[in-house]
Amino acid sequence: MADRPEYQSELFKKGLEVRRAVLGADYVDGSLARADDFNASFQQLTTEVAWGLIWGRPGLERKTRSIVNIAMLVALNRGAELRLHLKAALTNGVTRDEIKEILLQTGAYCGIPASLEAFKIATEVFKEVDAAKAGE
């Protein structure tokens, strides 16, 4: 990780710890390493605000936060982030059956096309996770 001034605050360090635990150190460290002078401030924003201030709060368990994120990302049609947070949800103890129920509920509230796309992404994620486990 680059030794950037944007990455030095205590809130950043707190957020970084949570972000690595949820998304995986390889993913997070890669994102930070790829940051340049233009987008390092965005890495600071997401790490401090989303991961330090929000995910670091005691009010909800990480599993619950993952469930909420899945629903919001489906509603917003954010496939790349959904893919990332589906993997994180599995890490946080959300089961595949629970993910299925979340995606079915999004079909009722966000529309069938959004739910269909989310099911396609989840199926791909589950295949990737299973393949990675088989290769261990």
C-alpha positions as CSV (number, residue, x, y, z in Angstrom):
1,M,0.0,0.0,0.0
2,A,1.3,3.4,-0.9
3,D,2.4,5.7,1.9
4,R,0.0,8.4,0.8
5,P,-1.0,11.3,3.1
6,E,-4.7,10.4,2.4
7,Y,-4.1,7.0,4.1
8,Q,-2.7,8.2,7.4
9,S,-5.8,9.1,9.6
10,E,-6.9,6.9,12.5
11,L,-10.4,6.7,10.8
12,F,-8.7,5.4,7.6
13,K,-6.8,2.8,9.6
14,K,-10.0,1.7,11.4
15,G,-11.9,1.5,8.1
16,L,-9.0,-0.3,6.4
17,E,-9.1,-3.0,9.0
18,V,-12.9,-3.5,8.5
19,R,-12.6,-3.3,4.7
20,R,-9.9,-5.9,4.6
21,A,-11.9,-8.3,6.9
22,V,-15.0,-8.0,4.8
23,L,-13.7,-7.8,1.2
24,G,-10.4,-9.6,1.6
25,A,-6.9,-8.1,2.0
26,D,-5.8,-8.9,-1.6
27,Y,-8.8,-7.0,-3.1
28,V,-8.4,-4.0,-0.8
29,D,-4.7,-3.7,-1.0
30,G,-4.9,-4.0,-4.8
31,S,-7.4,-1.2,-4.9
32,L,-5.1,1.0,-2.8
33,A,-2.0,0.1,-4.7
34,R,-3.7,1.1,-8.0
35,A,-4.8,4.5,-6.7
36,D,-3.0,7.4,-8.2
37,D,-2.9,11.1,-7.5
38,F,-6.4,11.5,-9.1
39,N,-8.3,8.8,-7.2
40,A,-6.4,8.3,-3.9
41,S,-8.9,10.7,-2.3
42,F,-11.7,8.5,-3.4
43,Q,-10.0,5.5,-1.7
44,Q,-9.8,7.7,1.4
45,L,-13.5,8.6,1.2
46,T,-14.7,5.1,0.8
47,T,-12.4,3.7,3.5
48,E,-13.1,6.4,6.0
49,V,-16.8,6.9,5.4
50,A,-18.2,3.6,4.3
51,W,-15.8,1.3,6.2
52,G,-14.7,3.4,9.1
53,L,-17.8,5.4,10.0
54,I,-20.6,3.0,8.8
55,W,-19.3,-0.6,8.8
56,G,-17.3,0.2,11.9
57,R,-20.4,1.2,13.9
58,P,-21.7,-1.2,16.6
59,G,-25.4,-0.9,15.7
60,L,-25.7,-3.8,13.2
61,E,-23.8,-7.0,12.8
62,R,-21.7,-7.4,9.6
63,K,-24.1,-10.1,8.3
64,T,-27.0,-7.6,8.6
65,R,-25.0,-4.9,6.8
66,S,-24.2,-7.3,4.0
67,I,-27.9,-8.2,3.6
68,V,-28.8,-4.5,3.4
69,N,-26.0,-3.8,0.9
70,I,-27.2,-6.7,-1.4
71,A,-30.7,-5.3,-1.5
72,M,-29.5,-1.7,-2.1
73,L,-27.1,-2.7,-4.8
74,V,-29.8,-4.7,-6.6
75,A,-32.1,-1.7,-6.4
76,L,-29.5,0.6,-7.8
77,N,-28.4,-1.9,-10.5
78,R,-24.8,-1.8,-9.5
79,G,-23.6,-5.2,-10.8
80,A,-19.9,-4.9,-10.1
81,E,-20.4,-3.8,-6.5
82,L,-23.1,-6.5,-6.1
83,R,-20.6,-9.1,-7.2
84,L,-18.1,-7.8,-4.6
85,H,-20.7,-7.6,-1.8
86,L,-22.1,-11.1,-2.6
87,K,-18.6,-12.5,-1.8
88,A,-18.4,-10.3,1.3
89,A,-21.8,-11.5,2.4
90,L,-20.7,-15.1,2.2
91,T,-17.6,-14.1,4.3
92,N,-20.0,-12.4,6.8
93,G,-22.1,-15.5,7.3
94,V,-25.0,-14.9,4.9
95,T,-26.1,-18.2,3.4
96,R,-26.9,-18.9,-0.2
97,D,-30.4,-19.6,0.8
98,E,-30.6,-16.2,2.5
99,I,-29.2,-14.5,-0.6
100,K,-31.8,-16.3,-2.7
101,E,-34.5,-14.9,-0.4
102,I,-33.1,-11.4,-0.6
103,L,-33.0,-11.6,-4.4
104,L,-36.5,-12.9,-4.6
105,Q,-37.7,-10.0,-2.4
106,T,-35.9,-7.5,-4.6
107,G,-37.9,-8.9,-7.5
108,A,-41.1,-7.9,-5.7
109,Y,-39.9,-4.4,-4.7
110,C,-37.3,-3.5,-7.3
111,G,-38.6,-5.3,-10.3
112,I,-38.0,-8.6,-12.0
113,P,-35.3,-7.4,-14.4
114,A,-33.2,-6.2,-11.4
115,S,-33.7,-9.4,-9.6
116,L,-32.9,-11.5,-12.7
117,E,-29.6,-9.7,-13.2
118,A,-28.8,-10.2,-9.5
119,F,-29.6,-13.9,-9.8
120,K,-27.2,-14.2,-12.8
121,I,-24.5,-12.4,-10.9
122,A,-25.0,-14.5,-7.8
123,T,-24.8,-17.7,-9.8
124,E,-21.5,-16.6,-11.3
125,V,-20.2,-15.6,-7.9
126,F,-21.2,-19.0,-6.4
127,K,-19.4,-20.8,-9.2
128,E,-16.3,-18.8,-8.7
129,V,-16.3,-19.4,-4.9
130,D,-16.9,-23.1,-5.4
131,A,-14.1,-23.3,-8.0
132,A,-11.7,-21.5,-5.7
133,K,-12.5,-23.9,-2.8
134,A,-12.0,-26.9,-5.1
135,G,-8.6,-25.6,-6.1
136,E,-7.4,-25.2,-2.5
